Amino acid sequence: MKVIYAVIVTILFSFHIEAQELNVNARVIAPNNTTVDKVIFNNLEVAIREFFNNTKWTNDEFETLEKINANIQFTITSEINTNTFEADLIVQSNRPVYSSEYNTPMLNLIDKGVTITYNNFQPIERSENQYVDNLSSILTYYAYIILAFDYESFAPYGGEQYFKLAQQTMNVLPNNVANGDKGWNQNSSDRNRYWLIENIFNPRLRNFRAAFYDYHRLGLDLMYSDADRSRATILATMNTINEANSSYLNSMLLNLFVDTKGNELIEIFKVADRNQKSRVRTTLTRINPSNAGKYEVLR
């Protein structure tokens, strides 16, 4: 009987682990000249990975192959004290394209100058309902952002509830954190966590979110069955995105899209006709003029 019970528990536990939605590869890079015992960075890396991968974030069931792949990388840039650090955070995620071995990038985001405090073996906790610490809030926020963009690509506005949970994580921050951390503070930059959420829910950019779905589900996912039709669909989404950019110039959301999808769009349209190339190049350049030279390959 004990053996049977143990087998049942093992099966249930295995199912529970497989049901999680995220498959995150976490990395913490510390400078060679750090004065802090590097064990703390190794432990932080493990804690981040376990937080993302062992938490049940949604009510949906995910098979192992359906998990959302993501990378979280902290590069420590300075030591404030023995357990508080400033770091640059990279958040990346991707999803497979239907009927192919290609994974399309969903997020490629850099959050610079993040201040985190971590004590060895300190748990990282979900923080959408109650503030625990800044590290927990930042990682909870990005867990929901990763989920939201993925869901958004499979259904029109499909990420809405997860964007709202990211927003809720921000809303429960105490004033000293909301104002003191430049990633949360609306006045410190127009490229931070606050403005990403502001852009998501701004009516001027709502058409972008519809286009985001069309780009993936009606464009990329059909690319291997009808490339010309899919390219035309993606071109139409770029026209919508161009209109959104005219409505909300220099928005973080559209810049994030171009940062994430720029190389992919070049590959898609480098075999297109001159008119299509020109239209895509114009949109990319208008949104991201600092990289105009990169898009000249579409001339």
C-alpha positions, -999 to 999 in steps of 0.1 A, spaced: 0 0 0 28 24 9 44 17 -25 12 24 -44 7 56 -24 43 67 -32 37 61 -69 5 81 -69 22 110 -51 51 109 -76 27 110 -106 7 138 -91 38 158 -83 52 152 -118 19 164 -133 20 195 -111 55 204 -122 46 198 -159 16 220 -155 36 252 -150 35 277 -178 71 291 -180 104 276 -188 128 303 -178 166 301 -181 180 325 -154 214 339 -153 232 363 -130 265 377 -142 288 393 -116 320 413 -123 352 394 -116 364 421 -91 333 418 -69 340 419 -31 309 398 -24 310 360 -21 298 349 -55 278 321 -39 250 347 -34 248 352 -72 246 315 -78 218 312 -52 200 342 -67 201 325 -101 186 293 -87 159 313 -68 149 332 -99 146 301 -120 126 283 -94 103 312 -89 94 314 -125 93 277 -133 76 263 -102 48 289 -99 14 282 -114 6 315 -130 -27 308 -149 -57 286 -147 -47 269 -180 -30 236 -183 2 235 -203 19 204 -217 56 204 -214 61 213 -251 36 242 -247 57 260 -220 68 295 -228 105 297 -232 122 328 -217 156 342 -206 161 364 -176 196 378 -172 208 402 -145 242 417 -151 255 432 -119 270 466 -126 277 479 -90 276 468 -54 257 491 -31 264 469 0 268 432 7 233 423 -4 221 452 -25 231 456 -61 225 476 -92 220 456 -124 209 456 -160 181 432 -166 174 415 -199 140 399 -205 136 377 -236 109 353 -246 98 334 -278 72 311 -291 72 285 -319 57 293 -353 31 268 -365 44 240 -388 80 250 -385 111 247 -363 114 285 -361 108 303 -328 97 339 -331 110 364 -305 82 379 -284 101 401 -261 136 415 -262 137 441 -234 165 457 -214 157 472 -180 187 493 -170 198 503 -135 176 479 -116 182 480 -78 177 446 -61 183 434 -26 188 397 -20 199 376 10 211 341 6 182 316 4 156 344 6 124 333 -11 111 353 -41 73 356 -38 44 365 -61 36 401 -55 5 411 -75 -17 414 -44 8 424 -17 42 440 -18 70 418 -4 102 433 -18 113 450 -50 130 419 -65 98 399 -60 77 427 -76 100 431 -106 100 394 -113 63 390 -108 57 420 -131 78 404 -159 63 370 -154 29 385 -163 44 405 -191 59 374 -207 26 356 -203 6 385 -217 26 389 -249 24 352 -256 -14 350 -250 -18 382 -271 -3 364 -301 -29 336 -300 -61 356 -295 -71 393 -300 -63 410 -268 -57 376 -253 -31 389 -228 -55 414 -212 -59 397 -178 -21 392 -175 -13 428 -184 -38 438 -157 -20 416 -132 13 432 -142 -4 466 -136 -18 454 -103 17 444 -92 27 480 -99 -3 494 -81 4 477 -48 39 492 -45 45 514 -15 51 550 -24 88 549 -15 94 521 -40 71 535 -67 89 568 -65 123 557 -56 129 530 -82 134 546 -116 119 516 -133 85 522 -116 86 560 -116 67 577 -145 88 608 -142 123 592 -144 121 579 -180 96 572 -208 112 537 -212 104 518 -181 80 494 -164 55 522 -157 53 533 -193 51 499 -208 19 493 -189 7 528 -197 12 521 -234 -5 488 -233 -37 503 -220 -35 536 -239 -64 538 -264 -41 553 -290 -22 520 -292 -51 496 -290 -50 489 -327 -13 479 -323 -25 451 -300 -50 438 -326 -22 440 -352 1 420 -329 -24 391 -330 -27 393 -368 10 395 -372 15 362 -354 -16 341 -358 -27 352 -393 8 360 -406 37 340 -392 17 309 -383 6 306 -419 40 315 -435 49 279 -442 17 271 -460 13 303 -480 43 327 -478 30 354 -501 -4 356 -484 13 357 -450 37 384 -460 7 405 -473 -10 400 -439 21 411 -420 25 441 -443 -11 451 -434 -2 449 -397 28 471 -404 5 497 -419 -16 496 -387 15 499 -366 26 529 -386 -8 545 -379 -4 538 -342 30 554 -343 15 585 -359 -10 586 -331 15 581 -303 50 591 -313 80 575 -297 61 551 -276 79 525 -256 56 497 -268 62 503 -305 99 507 -300 99 474 -280 81 457 -310 107 470 -334 136 461 -312 122 426 -309 110 420 -344 134 441 -365 156 413 -377 127 390 -383 110 416 -405 141 421 -425 143 384 -432 106 382 -441 107 411 -465 141 409 -481 126 386 -507 95 409 -512 89 433 -541 103 468 -539 70 484 -528 66 461 -499 102 465 -488 99 503 -490 67 503 -468 82 481 -442 115 501 -441 96 534 -438 76 521 -408 107 507 -390 126 538 -396 99 561 -384 95 541 -351 132 536 -346 152 563 -365 184 556 -346 187 522 -364 177 535 -399 210 522 -414 201 487 -403 169 488 -424 186 500 -455 189 464 -466 153 466 -475 159 494 -500 
